[in-house]
Amino acid sequence: MVIEQKWNSLRTLLRGMKCAVLAYSGGVDSSLLLRATAEVMGHRLIAVTAVSQTYPPGELEAAEEFARTLA
């Protein structure tokens, strides 16, 4: 029940925002936040990911694939 309360609190907080730009790394934390924000804001959300030599291509592809499932 505690997890559900925290999830609902997060969604309530997000509903108070008109739009958002989310820094999305593809990790667990940003994926959870991306999912919650996408559910609440839909097309009022922009998720961005930085690409560099330290970011393995396979991880970028996985992050993009997950983000597409939320569109």
Predicted model as a PDB file, atoms N, CA, C, CB and O in Angstrom, pLDDT in the B-factor column:
MODEL        1                                                                  
ATOM      1  N   MET A   1       0.819  -1.195   0.000  1.00 74.00           N  
ATOM      2  CA  MET A   1       0.000   0.000   0.000  1.00 74.00           C  
ATOM      3  C   MET A   1       0.861   1.256   0.000  1.00 74.00           C  
ATOM      4  CB  MET A   1      -0.931  -0.001   1.200  1.00 74.00           C  
ATOM      5  O   MET A   1       0.477   2.249  -0.619  1.00 74.00           O  
ATOM      6  N   VAL A   2       1.987   1.252   0.655  1.00 95.00           N  
ATOM      7  CA  VAL A   2       2.862   2.416   0.712  1.00 95.00           C  
ATOM      8  C   VAL A   2       3.335   2.789  -0.696  1.00 95.00           C  
ATOM      9  CB  VAL A   2       4.070   2.143   1.636  1.00 95.00           C  
ATOM     10  O   VAL A   2       3.371   3.970  -1.042  1.00 95.00           O  
ATOM     11  N   ILE A   3       3.694   1.803  -1.498  1.00 94.00           N  
ATOM     12  CA  ILE A   3       4.158   2.075  -2.847  1.00 94.00           C  
ATOM     13  C   ILE A   3       3.046   2.726  -3.669  1.00 94.00           C  
ATOM     14  CB  ILE A   3       4.641   0.782  -3.520  1.00 94.00           C  
ATOM     15  O   ILE A   3       3.299   3.675  -4.410  1.00 94.00           O  
ATOM     16  N   GLU A   4       1.837   2.230  -3.546  1.00 95.00           N  
ATOM     17  CA  GLU A   4       0.712   2.804  -4.284  1.00 95.00           C  
ATOM     18  C   GLU A   4       0.454   4.250  -3.851  1.00 95.00           C  
ATOM     19  CB  GLU A   4      -0.554   1.954  -4.074  1.00 95.00           C  
ATOM     20  O   GLU A   4       0.130   5.095  -4.686  1.00 95.00           O  
ATOM     21  N   GLN A   5       0.594   4.537  -2.576  1.00 96.00           N  
ATOM     22  CA  GLN A   5       0.411   5.906  -2.080  1.00 96.00           C  
ATOM     23  C   GLN A   5       1.479   6.828  -2.648  1.00 96.00           C  
ATOM     24  CB  GLN A   5       0.449   5.938  -0.541  1.00 96.00           C  
ATOM     25  O   GLN A   5       1.182   7.957  -3.038  1.00 96.00           O  
ATOM     26  N   LYS A   6       2.725   6.354  -2.698  1.00 96.00           N  
ATOM     27  CA  LYS A   6       3.805   7.164  -3.254  1.00 96.00           C  
ATOM     28  C   LYS A   6       3.585   7.403  -4.747  1.00 96.00           C  
ATOM     29  CB  LYS A   6       5.162   6.483  -3.018  1.00 96.00           C  
ATOM     30  O   LYS A   6       3.813   8.508  -5.239  1.00 96.00           O  
ATOM     31  N   TRP A   7       3.144   6.371  -5.467  1.00 96.00           N  
ATOM     32  CA  TRP A   7       2.866   6.497  -6.900  1.00 96.00           C  
ATOM     33  C   TRP A   7       1.772   7.542  -7.130  1.00 96.00           C  
ATOM     34  CB  TRP A   7       2.444   5.127  -7.501  1.00 96.00           C  
ATOM     35  O   TRP A   7       1.891   8.393  -8.012  1.00 96.00           O  
ATOM     36  N   ASN A   8       0.724   7.471  -6.339  1.00 96.00           N  
ATOM     37  CA  ASN A   8      -0.376   8.427  -6.465  1.00 96.00           C  
ATOM     38  C   ASN A   8       0.060   9.840  -6.090  1.00 96.00           C  
ATOM     39  CB  ASN A   8      -1.549   7.998  -5.590  1.00 96.00           C  
ATOM     40  O   ASN A   8      -0.385  10.806  -6.710  1.00 96.00           O  
ATOM     41  N   SER A   9       0.920   9.973  -5.088  1.00 97.00           N  
ATOM     42  CA  SER A   9       1.444  11.292  -4.711  1.00 97.00           C  
ATOM     43  C   SER A   9       2.269  11.891  -5.837  1.00 97.00           C  
ATOM     44  CB  SER A   9       2.294  11.192  -3.436  1.00 97.00           C  
ATOM     45  O   SER A   9       2.168  13.085  -6.119  1.00 97.00           O  
ATOM     46  N   LEU A  10       3.082  11.068  -6.481  1.00 97.00           N  
ATOM     47  CA  LEU A  10       3.881  11.529  -7.613  1.00 97.00           C  
ATOM     48  C   LEU A  10       2.976  12.001  -8.741  1.00 97.00           C  
ATOM     49  CB  LEU A  10       4.816  10.414  -8.109  1.00 97.00           C  
ATOM     50  O   LEU A  10       3.199  13.070  -9.308  1.00 97.00           O  
ATOM     51  N   ARG A  11       1.971  11.225  -9.066  1.00 97.00           N  
ATOM     52  CA  ARG A  11       1.049  11.593 -10.144  1.00 97.00           C  
ATOM     53  C   ARG A  11       0.281  12.869  -9.808  1.00 97.00           C  
ATOM     54  CB  ARG A  11       0.067  10.448 -10.417  1.00 97.00           C  
ATOM     55  O   ARG A  11       0.021  13.682 -10.695  1.00 97.00           O  
ATOM     56  N   THR A  12      -0.081  13.052  -8.557  1.00 97.00           N  
ATOM     57  CA  THR A  12      -0.763  14.275  -8.136  1.00 97.00           C  
ATOM     58  C   THR A  12       0.154  15.478  -8.311  1.00 97.00           C  
ATOM     59  CB  THR A  12      -1.228  14.164  -6.671  1.00 97.00           C  
ATOM     60  O   THR A  12      -0.278  16.523  -8.796  1.00 97.00           O  
ATOM     61  N   LEU A  13       1.405  15.340  -7.924  1.00 97.00           N  
ATOM     62  CA  LEU A  13       2.389  16.406  -8.097  1.00 97.00           C  
ATOM     63  C   LEU A  13       2.548  16.758  -9.576  1.00 97.00           C  
ATOM     64  CB  LEU A  13       3.745  15.988  -7.500  1.00 97.00           C  
ATOM     65  O   LEU A  13       2.590  17.934  -9.940  1.00 97.00           O  
ATOM     66  N   LEU A  14       2.636  15.740 -10.419  1.00 97.00           N  
ATOM     67  CA  LEU A  14       2.816  15.967 -11.853  1.00 97.00           C  
ATOM     68  C   LEU A  14       1.595  16.636 -12.483  1.00 97.00           C  
ATOM     69  CB  LEU A  14       3.103  14.647 -12.560  1.00 97.00           C  
ATOM     70  O   LEU A  14       1.741  17.431 -13.411  1.00 97.00           O  
ATOM     71  N   ARG A  15       0.405  16.327 -11.995  1.00 97.00           N  
ATOM     72  CA  ARG A  15      -0.818  16.938 -12.526  1.00 97.00           C  
ATOM     73  C   ARG A  15      -0.827  18.450 -12.317  1.00 97.00           C  
ATOM     74  CB  ARG A  15      -2.050  16.316 -11.865  1.00 97.00           C  
ATOM     75  O   ARG A  15      -1.497  19.177 -13.050  1.00 97.00           O  
ATOM     76  N   GLY A  16      -0.095  18.915 -11.333  1.00 97.00           N  
ATOM     77  CA  GLY A  16      -0.013  20.344 -11.062  1.00 97.00           C  
ATOM     78  C   GLY A  16       0.879  21.095 -12.026  1.00 97.00           C  
ATOM     79  O   GLY A  16       0.957  22.322 -11.960  1.00 97.00           O  
ATOM     80  N   MET A  17       1.549  20.397 -12.912  1.00 97.00           N  
ATOM     81  CA  MET A  17       2.455  21.023 -13.882  1.00 97.00           C  
ATOM     82  C   MET A  17       1.789  21.080 -15.250  1.00 97.00           C  
ATOM     83  CB  MET A  17       3.797  20.249 -13.967  1.00 97.00           C  
ATOM     84  O   MET A  17       1.085  20.152 -15.648  1.00 97.00           O  
ATOM     85  N   LYS A  18       2.017  22.176 -15.963  1.00 97.00           N  
ATOM     86  CA  LYS A  18       1.430  22.322 -17.297  1.00 97.00           C  
ATOM     87  C   LYS A  18       2.144  21.454 -18.319  1.00 97.00           C  
ATOM     88  CB  LYS A  18       1.475  23.780 -17.739  1.00 97.00           C  
ATOM     89  O   LYS A  18       1.515  20.851 -19.189  1.00 97.00           O  
ATOM     90  N   CYS A  19       3.478  21.396 -18.202  1.00 97.00           N  
ATOM     91  CA  CYS A  19       4.288  20.615 -19.139  1.00 97.00           C  
ATOM     92  C   CYS A  19       5.623  20.319 -18.471  1.00 97.00           C  
ATOM     93  CB  CYS A  19       4.493  21.375 -20.499  1.00 97.00           C  
ATOM     94  O   CYS A  19       5.917  20.830 -17.391  1.00 97.00           O  
ATOM     95  N   ALA A  20       6.425  19.488 -19.126  1.00 97.00           N  
ATOM     96  CA  ALA A  20       7.721  19.140 -18.543  1.00 97.00           C  
ATOM     97  C   ALA A  20       8.708  18.711 -19.612  1.00 97.00           C  
ATOM     98  CB  ALA A  20       7.561  18.031 -17.511  1.00 97.00           C  
ATOM     99  O   ALA A  20       8.331  18.197 -20.665  1.00 97.00           O  
ATOM    100  N   VAL A  21       9.984  18.934 -19.316  1.00 97.00           N  
ATOM    101  CA  VAL A  21      11.097  18.370 -20.072  1.00 97.00           C  
ATOM    102  C   VAL A  21      11.822  17.470 -19.075  1.00 97.00           C  
ATOM    103  CB  VAL A  21      12.062  19.502 -20.694  1.00 97.00           C  
ATOM    104  O   VAL A  21      12.255  17.923 -18.016  1.00 97.00           O  
ATOM    105  N   LEU A  22      11.949  16.202 -19.423  1.00 97.00           N  
ATOM    106  CA  LEU A  22      12.508  15.218 -18.510  1.00 97.00           C  
ATOM    107  C   LEU A  22      13.843  14.712 -19.046  1.00 97.00           C  
ATOM    108  CB  LEU A  22      11.528  14.047 -18.302  1.00 97.00           C  
ATOM    109  O   LEU A  22      13.928  14.274 -20.193  1.00 97.00           O  
ATOM    110  N   ALA A  23      14.872  14.770 -18.227  1.00 96.00           N  
ATOM    111  CA  ALA A  23      16.173  14.201 -18.579  1.00 96.00           C  
ATOM    112  C   ALA A  23      16.077  12.695 -18.364  1.00 96.00           C  
ATOM    113  CB  ALA A  23      17.344  14.834 -17.722  1.00 96.00           C  
ATOM    114  O   ALA A  23      15.987  12.224 -17.231  1.00 96.00           O  
ATOM    115  N   TYR A  24      16.095  11.954 -19.452  1.00 95.00           N  
ATOM    116  CA  TYR A  24      15.862  10.509 -19.423  1.00 95.00           C  
ATOM    117  C   TYR A  24      17.135   9.765 -19.801  1.00 95.00           C  
ATOM    118  CB  TYR A  24      14.710  10.121 -20.376  1.00 95.00           C  
ATOM    119  O   TYR A  24      17.606   9.846 -20.935  1.00 95.00           O  
ATOM    120  N   SER A  25      17.689   9.031 -18.823  1.00 91.00           N  
ATOM    121  CA  SER A  25      18.933   8.303 -19.067  1.00 91.00           C  
ATOM    122  C   SER A  25      18.691   6.870 -19.515  1.00 91.00           C  
ATOM    123  CB  SER A  25      19.785   8.306 -17.822  1.00 91.00           C  
ATOM    124  O   SER A  25      19.580   6.233 -20.080  1.00 91.00           O  
ATOM    125  N   GLY A  26      17.491   6.366 -19.262  1.00 92.00           N  
ATOM    126  CA  GLY A  26      17.210   4.963 -19.546  1.00 92.00           C  
ATOM    127  C   GLY A  26      17.396   4.083 -18.326  1.00 92.00           C  
ATOM    128  O   GLY A  26      17.132   2.882 -18.376  1.00 92.00           O  
ATOM    129  N   GLY A  27      17.854   4.682 -17.215  1.00 92.00           N  
ATOM    130  CA  GLY A  27      18.014   3.933 -15.973  1.00 92.00           C  
ATOM    131  C   GLY A  27      16.672   3.733 -15.270  1.00 92.00           C  
ATOM    132  O   GLY A  27      15.634   4.206 -15.735  1.00 92.00           O  
ATOM    133  N   VAL A  28      16.713   3.038 -14.163  1.00 95.00           N  
ATOM    134  CA  VAL A  28      15.490   2.701 -13.439  1.00 95.00           C  
ATOM    135  C   VAL A  28      14.765   3.952 -12.948  1.00 95.00           C  
ATOM    136  CB  VAL A  28      15.813   1.789 -12.260  1.00 95.00           C  
ATOM    137  O   VAL A  28      13.553   4.073 -13.124  1.00 95.00           O  
ATOM    138  N   ASP A  29      15.489   4.877 -12.337  1.00 96.00           N  
ATOM    139  CA  ASP A  29      14.851   6.068 -11.765  1.00 96.00           C  
ATOM    140  C   ASP A  29      14.180   6.920 -12.831  1.00 96.00           C  
ATOM    141  CB  ASP A  29      15.876   6.903 -11.014  1.00 96.00           C  
ATOM    142  O   ASP A  29      13.009   7.278 -12.703  1.00 96.00           O  
ATOM    143  N   SER A  30      14.924   7.244 -13.882  1.00 96.00           N  
ATOM    144  CA  SER A  30      14.337   8.118 -14.908  1.00 96.00           C  
ATOM    145  C   SER A  30      13.262   7.390 -15.710  1.00 96.00           C  
ATOM    146  CB  SER A  30      15.428   8.639 -15.852  1.00 96.00           C  
ATOM    147  O   SER A  30      12.345   8.031 -16.224  1.00 96.00           O  
ATOM    148  N   SER A  31      13.354   6.071 -15.827  1.00 96.00           N  
ATOM    149  CA  SER A  31      12.303   5.308 -16.517  1.00 96.00           C  
ATOM    150  C   SER A  31      10.996   5.342 -15.734  1.00 96.00           C  
ATOM    151  CB  SER A  31      12.747   3.849 -16.731  1.00 96.00           C  
ATOM    152  O   SER A  31       9.919   5.485 -16.312  1.00 96.00           O  
ATOM    153  N   LEU A  32      11.099   5.210 -14.413  1.00 96.00           N  
ATOM    154  CA  LEU A  32       9.908   5.286 -13.572  1.00 96.00           C  
ATOM    155  C   LEU A  32       9.270   6.675 -13.674  1.00 96.00           C  
ATOM    156  CB  LEU A  32      10.262   4.962 -12.104  1.00 96.00           C  
ATOM    157  O   LEU A  32       8.055   6.803 -13.825  1.00 96.00           O  
ATOM    158  N   LEU A  33      10.108   7.707 -13.590  1.00 97.00           N  
ATOM    159  CA  LEU A  33       9.594   9.072 -13.688  1.00 97.00           C  
ATOM    160  C   LEU A  33       9.019   9.344 -15.075  1.00 97.00           C  
ATOM    161  CB  LEU A  33      10.701  10.084 -13.369  1.00 97.00           C  
ATOM    162  O   LEU A  33       8.003  10.028 -15.200  1.00 97.00           O  
ATOM    163  N   LEU A  34       9.652   8.820 -16.105  1.00 97.00           N  
ATOM    164  CA  LEU A  34       9.138   8.987 -17.472  1.00 97.00           C  
ATOM    165  C   LEU A  34       7.766   8.344 -17.612  1.00 97.00           C  
ATOM    166  CB  LEU A  34      10.113   8.380 -18.499  1.00 97.00           C  
ATOM    167  O   LEU A  34       6.856   8.932 -18.196  1.00 97.00           O  
ATOM    168  N   ARG A  35       7.622   7.156 -17.083  1.00 97.00           N  
ATOM    169  CA  ARG A  35       6.325   6.474 -17.182  1.00 97.00           C  
ATOM    170  C   ARG A  35       5.224   7.262 -16.480  1.00 97.00           C  
ATOM    171  CB  ARG A  35       6.417   5.066 -16.586  1.00 97.00           C  
ATOM    172  O   ARG A  35       4.152   7.478 -17.044  1.00 97.00           O  
ATOM    173  N   ALA A  36       5.489   7.684 -15.264  1.00 97.00           N  
ATOM    174  CA  ALA A  36       4.489   8.446 -14.508  1.00 97.00           C  
ATOM    175  C   ALA A  36       4.152   9.756 -15.220  1.00 97.00           C  
ATOM    176  CB  ALA A  36       4.996   8.733 -13.078  1.00 97.00           C  
ATOM    177  O   ALA A  36       2.982  10.119 -15.336  1.00 97.00           O  
ATOM    178  N   THR A  37       5.156  10.449 -15.684  1.00 97.00           N  
ATOM    179  CA  THR A  37       4.934  11.739 -16.345  1.00 97.00           C  
ATOM    180  C   THR A  37       4.204  11.566 -17.660  1.00 97.00           C  
ATOM    181  CB  THR A  37       6.259  12.455 -16.580  1.00 97.00           C  
ATOM    182  O   THR A  37       3.324  12.362 -17.989  1.00 97.00           O  
ATOM    183  N   ALA A  38       4.552  10.545 -18.413  1.00 97.00           N  
ATOM    184  CA  ALA A  38       3.871  10.284 -19.688  1.00 97.00           C  
ATOM    185  C   ALA A  38       2.401   9.965 -19.460  1.00 97.00           C  
ATOM    186  CB  ALA A  38       4.551   9.125 -20.440  1.00 97.00           C  
ATOM    187  O   ALA A  38       1.548  10.411 -20.226  1.00 97.00           O  
ATOM    188  N   GLU A  39       2.092   9.200 -18.419  1.00 96.00           N  
ATOM    189  CA  GLU A  39       0.696   8.870 -18.118  1.00 96.00           C  
ATOM    190  C   GLU A  39      -0.108  10.120 -17.773  1.00 96.00           C  
ATOM    191  CB  GLU A  39       0.621   7.867 -16.963  1.00 96.00           C  
ATOM    192  O   GLU A  39      -1.268  10.243 -18.167  1.00 96.00           O  
ATOM    193  N   VAL A  40       0.500  11.039 -17.045  1.00 97.00           N  
ATOM    194  CA  VAL A  40      -0.204  12.237 -16.599  1.00 97.00           C  
ATOM    195  C   VAL A  40      -0.241  13.312 -17.685  1.00 97.00           C  
ATOM    196  CB  VAL A  40       0.454  12.791 -15.343  1.00 97.00           C  
ATOM    197  O   VAL A  40      -1.281  13.934 -17.902  1.00 97.00           O  
ATOM    198  N   MET A  41       0.887  13.539 -18.370  1.00 97.00           N  
ATOM    199  CA  MET A  41       1.002  14.679 -19.285  1.00 97.00           C  
ATOM    200  C   MET A  41       0.825  14.341 -20.754  1.00 97.00           C  
ATOM    201  CB  MET A  41       2.319  15.316 -19.107  1.00 97.00           C  
ATOM    202  O   MET A  41       0.467  15.210 -21.550  1.00 97.00           O  
ATOM    203  N   GLY A  42       1.065  13.114 -21.119  1.00 95.00           N  
ATOM    204  CA  GLY A  42       0.947  12.753 -22.526  1.00 95.00           C  
ATOM    205  C   GLY A  42       1.864  13.596 -23.400  1.00 95.00           C  
ATOM    206  O   GLY A  42       3.078  13.614 -23.195  1.00 95.00           O  
ATOM    207  N   HIS A  43       1.292  14.291 -24.370  1.00 94.00           N  
ATOM    208  CA  HIS A  43       2.083  15.066 -25.343  1.00 94.00           C  
ATOM    209  C   HIS A  43       2.601  16.386 -24.787  1.00 94.00           C  
ATOM    210  CB  HIS A  43       1.253  15.342 -26.571  1.00 94.00           C  
ATOM    211  O   HIS A  43       3.253  17.144 -25.506  1.00 94.00           O  
ATOM    212  N   ARG A  44       2.324  16.667 -23.538  1.00 97.00           N  
ATOM    213  CA  ARG A  44       2.871  17.873 -22.911  1.00 97.00           C  
ATOM    214  C   ARG A  44       4.229  17.585 -22.269  1.00 97.00           C  
ATOM    215  CB  ARG A  44       1.892  18.422 -21.856  1.00 97.00           C  
ATOM    216  O   ARG A  44       4.761  18.415 -21.533  1.00 97.00           O  
ATOM    217  N   LEU A  45       4.780  16.413 -22.550  1.00 96.00           N  
ATOM    218  CA  LEU A  45       6.071  15.982 -22.012  1.00 96.00           C  
ATOM    219  C   LEU A  45       7.073  15.818 -23.141  1.00 96.00           C  
ATOM    220  CB  LEU A  45       5.927  14.661 -21.224  1.00 96.00           C  
ATOM    221  O   LEU A  45       6.762  15.268 -24.197  1.00 96.00           O  
ATOM    222  N   ILE A  46       8.275  16.304 -22.899  1.00 96.00           N  
ATOM    223  CA  ILE A  46       9.398  16.051 -23.809  1.00 96.00           C  
ATOM    224  C   ILE A  46      10.467  15.347 -22.990  1.00 96.00           C  
ATOM    225  CB  ILE A  46       9.953  17.391 -24.467  1.00 96.00           C  
ATOM    226  O   ILE A  46      10.901  15.853 -21.955  1.00 96.00           O  
ATOM    227  N   ALA A  47      10.891  14.177 -23.457  1.00 95.00           N  
ATOM    228  CA  ALA A  47      11.967  13.439 -22.796  1.00 95.00           C  
ATOM    229  C   ALA A  47      13.227  13.595 -23.642  1.00 95.00           C  
ATOM    230  CB  ALA A  47      11.594  11.920 -22.601  1.00 95.00           C  
ATOM    231  O   ALA A  47      13.190  13.414 -24.859  1.00 95.00           O  
ATOM    232  N   VAL A  48      14.329  13.927 -23.003  1.00 95.00           N  
ATOM    233  CA  VAL A  48      15.593  14.130 -23.714  1.00 95.00           C  
ATOM    234  C   VAL A  48      16.660  13.201 -23.147  1.00 95.00           C  
ATOM    235  CB  VAL A  48      16.052  15.607 -23.616  1.00 95.00           C  
ATOM    236  O   VAL A  48      16.685  12.912 -21.950  1.00 95.00           O  
ATOM    237  N   THR A  49      17.530  12.746 -24.023  1.00 92.00           N  
ATOM    238  CA  THR A  49      18.653  11.898 -23.635  1.00 92.00           C  
ATOM    239  C   THR A  49      19.909  12.430 -24.302  1.00 92.00           C  
ATOM    240  CB  THR A  49      18.402  10.409 -24.021  1.00 92.00           C  
ATOM    241  O   THR A  49      19.918  12.676 -25.508  1.00 92.00           O  
ATOM    242  N   ALA A  50      20.958  12.605 -23.533  1.00 89.00           N  
ATOM    243  CA  ALA A  50      22.236  13.054 -24.081  1.00 89.00           C  
ATOM    244  C   ALA A  50      22.977  11.845 -24.645  1.00 89.00           C  
ATOM    245  CB  ALA A  50      23.095  13.779 -22.993  1.00 89.00           C  
ATOM    246  O   ALA A  50      22.932  10.756 -24.073  1.00 89.00           O  
ATOM    247  N   VAL A  51      23.640  12.043 -25.744  1.00 88.00           N  
ATOM    248  CA  VAL A  51      24.418  10.970 -26.367  1.00 88.00           C  
ATOM    249  C   VAL A  51      25.893  11.352 -26.290  1.00 88.00           C  
ATOM    250  CB  VAL A  51      23.972  10.725 -27.858  1.00 88.00           C  
ATOM    251  O   VAL A  51      26.283  12.453 -26.676  1.00 88.00           O  
ATOM    252  N   SER A  52      26.698  10.431 -25.788  1.00 87.00           N  
ATOM    253  CA  SER A  52      28.138  10.671 -25.702  1.00 87.00           C  
ATOM    254  C   SER A  52      28.873   9.343 -25.851  1.00 87.00           C  
ATOM    255  CB  SER A  52      28.513  11.363 -24.356  1.00 87.00           C  
ATOM    256  O   SER A  52      28.257   8.281 -25.934  1.00 87.00           O  
ATOM    257  N   GLN A  53      30.179   9.423 -25.882  1.00 87.00           N  
ATOM    258  CA  GLN A  53      30.988   8.210 -26.000  1.00 87.00           C  
ATOM    259  C   GLN A  53      30.880   7.330 -24.764  1.00 87.00           C  
ATOM    260  CB  GLN A  53      32.440   8.571 -26.245  1.00 87.00           C  
ATOM    261  O   GLN A  53      31.175   6.137 -24.829  1.00 87.00           O  
ATOM    262  N   THR A  54      30.468   7.893 -23.653  1.00 87.00           N  
ATOM    263  CA  THR A  54      30.349   7.115 -22.424  1.00 87.00           C  
ATOM    264  C   THR A  54      29.004   6.398 -22.318  1.00 87.00           C  
ATOM    265  CB  THR A  54      30.543   8.018 -21.223  1.00 87.00           C  
ATOM    266  O   THR A  54      28.789   5.614 -21.394  1.00 87.00           O  
ATOM    267  N   TYR A  55      28.109   6.664 -23.252  1.00 83.00           N  
ATOM    268  CA  TYR A  55      26.769   6.055 -23.243  1.00 83.00           C  
ATOM    269  C   TYR A  55      26.748   4.948 -24.298  1.00 83.00           C  
ATOM    270  CB  TYR A  55      25.640   7.132 -23.524  1.00 83.00           C  
ATOM    271  O   TYR A  55      26.692   5.244 -25.491  1.00 83.00           O  
ATOM    272  N   PRO A  56      26.792   3.691 -23.888  1.00 86.00           N  
ATOM    273  CA  PRO A  56      26.848   2.585 -24.851  1.00 86.00           C  
ATOM    274  C   PRO A  56      25.642   2.580 -25.796  1.00 86.00           C  
ATOM    275  CB  PRO A  56      26.927   1.252 -24.110  1.00 86.00           C  
ATOM    276  O   PRO A  56      24.513   2.789 -25.354  1.00 86.00           O  
ATOM    277  N   PRO A  57      25.873   2.342 -27.099  1.00 84.00           N  
ATOM    278  CA  PRO A  57      24.776   2.342 -28.083  1.00 84.00           C  
ATOM    279  C   PRO A  57      23.634   1.394 -27.716  1.00 84.00           C  
ATOM    280  CB  PRO A  57      25.314   1.964 -29.445  1.00 84.00           C  
ATOM    281  O   PRO A  57      22.473   1.728 -27.950  1.00 84.00           O  
ATOM    282  N   GLY A  58      23.922   0.252 -27.161  1.00 90.00           N  
ATOM    283  CA  GLY A  58      22.876  -0.697 -26.781  1.00 90.00           C  
ATOM    284  C   GLY A  58      21.953  -0.138 -25.720  1.00 90.00           C  
ATOM    285  O   GLY A  58      20.749  -0.393 -25.742  1.00 90.00           O  
ATOM    286  N   GLU A  59      22.508   0.624 -24.791  1.00 90.00           N  
ATOM    287  CA  GLU A  59      21.681   1.237 -23.749  1.00 90.00           C  
ATOM    288  C   GLU A  59      20.803   2.337 -24.336  1.00 90.00           C  
ATOM    289  CB  GLU A  59      22.564   1.805 -22.624  1.00 90.00           C  
ATOM    290  O   GLU A  59      19.654   2.503 -23.928  1.00 90.00           O  
ATOM    291  N   LEU A  60      21.338   3.077 -25.278  1.00 90.00           N  
ATOM    292  CA  LEU A  60      20.549   4.114 -25.932  1.00 90.00           C  
ATOM    293  C   LEU A  60      19.381   3.489 -26.689  1.00 90.00           C  
ATOM    294  CB  LEU A  60      21.428   4.945 -26.888  1.00 90.00           C  
ATOM    295  O   LEU A  60      18.258   3.990 -26.623  1.00 90.00           O  
ATOM    296  N   GLU A  61      19.636   2.409 -27.399  1.00 92.00           N  
ATOM    297  CA  GLU A  61      18.567   1.725 -28.133  1.00 92.00           C  
ATOM    298  C   GLU A  61      17.487   1.201 -27.184  1.00 92.00           C  
ATOM    299  CB  GLU A  61      19.146   0.567 -28.959  1.00 92.00           C  
ATOM    300  O   GLU A  61      16.296   1.304 -27.479  1.00 92.00           O  
ATOM    301  N   ALA A  62      17.897   0.647 -26.061  1.00 93.00           N  
ATOM    302  CA  ALA A  62      16.928   0.146 -25.078  1.00 93.00           C  
ATOM    303  C   ALA A  62      16.104   1.294 -24.494  1.00 93.00           C  
ATOM    304  CB  ALA A  62      17.651  -0.617 -23.948  1.00 93.00           C  
ATOM    305  O   ALA A  62      14.897   1.159 -24.293  1.00 93.00           O  
ATOM    306  N   ALA A  63      16.763   2.422 -24.222  1.00 92.00           N  
ATOM    307  CA  ALA A  63      16.060   3.589 -23.681  1.00 92.00           C  
ATOM    308  C   ALA A  63      15.047   4.119 -24.697  1.00 92.00           C  
ATOM    309  CB  ALA A  63      17.067   4.700 -23.295  1.00 92.00           C  
ATOM    310  O   ALA A  63      13.921   4.462 -24.338  1.00 92.00           O  
ATOM    311  N   GLU A  64      15.452   4.183 -25.958  1.00 92.00           N  
ATOM    312  CA  GLU A  64      14.539   4.655 -27.008  1.00 92.00           C  
ATOM    313  C   GLU A  64      13.345   3.712 -27.159  1.00 92.00           C  
ATOM    314  CB  GLU A  64      15.283   4.782 -28.354  1.00 92.00           C  
ATOM    315  O   GLU A  64      12.209   4.159 -27.318  1.00 92.00           O  
ATOM    316  N   GLU A  65      13.607   2.432 -27.108  1.00 94.00           N  
ATOM    317  CA  GLU A  65      12.531   1.434 -27.256  1.00 94.00           C  
ATOM    318  C   GLU A  65      11.516   1.570 -26.119  1.00 94.00           C  
ATOM    319  CB  GLU A  65      13.117  -0.006 -27.280  1.00 94.00           C  
ATOM    320  O   GLU A  65      10.308   1.536 -26.356  1.00 94.00           O  
ATOM    321  N   PHE A  66      12.004   1.724 -24.885  1.00 94.00           N  
ATOM    322  CA  PHE A  66      11.093   1.885 -23.761  1.00 94.00           C  
ATOM    323  C   PHE A  66      10.274   3.169 -23.917  1.00 94.00           C  
ATOM    324  CB  PHE A  66      11.873   1.902 -22.435  1.00 94.00           C  
ATOM    325  O   PHE A  66       9.063   3.166 -23.693  1.00 94.00           O  
ATOM    326  N   ALA A  67      10.923   4.243 -24.294  1.00 92.00           N  
ATOM    327  CA  ALA A  67      10.216   5.530 -24.455  1.00 92.00           C  
ATOM    328  C   ALA A  67       9.128   5.414 -25.525  1.00 92.00           C  
ATOM    329  CB  ALA A  67      11.215   6.662 -24.832  1.00 92.00           C  
ATOM    330  O   ALA A  67       8.049   5.987 -25.375  1.00 92.00           O  
ATOM    331  N   ARG A  68       9.400   4.689 -26.582  1.00 92.00           N  
ATOM    332  CA  ARG A  68       8.393   4.513 -27.646  1.00 92.00           C  
ATOM    333  C   ARG A  68       7.152   3.770 -27.153  1.00 92.00           C  
ATOM    334  CB  ARG A  68       9.003   3.756 -28.825  1.00 92.00           C  
ATOM    335  O   ARG A  68       6.050   4.008 -27.646  1.00 92.00           O  
ATOM    336  N   THR A  69       7.328   2.871 -26.182  1.00 93.00           N  
ATOM    337  CA  THR A  69       6.164   2.125 -25.667  1.00 93.00           C  
ATOM    338  C   THR A  69       5.195   3.040 -24.920  1.00 93.00           C  
ATOM    339  CB  THR A  69       6.626   0.991 -24.736  1.00 93.00           C  
ATOM    340  O   THR A  69       4.032   2.688 -24.725  1.00 93.00           O  
ATOM    341  N   LEU A  70       5.667   4.200 -24.508  1.00 89.00           N  
ATOM    342  CA  LEU A  70       4.838   5.132 -23.745  1.00 89.00           C  
ATOM    343  C   LEU A  70       4.154   6.157 -24.625  1.00 89.00           C  
ATOM    344  CB  LEU A  70       5.672   5.835 -22.713  1.00 89.00           C  
ATOM    345  O   LEU A  70       3.290   6.896 -24.152  1.00 89.00           O  
ATOM    346  N   ALA A  71       4.516   6.217 -25.878  1.00 75.00           N  
ATOM    347  CA  ALA A  71       3.937   7.236 -26.786  1.00 75.00           C  
ATOM    348  C   ALA A  71       2.542   6.891 -27.194  1.00 75.00           C  
ATOM    349  CB  ALA A  71       4.788   7.400 -28.025  1.00 75.00           C  
ATOM    350  O   ALA A  71       1.918   7.636 -27.949  1.00 75.00           O  
TER     351      ALA A  71                                                      
ENDMDL                                                                          
END                                                                             
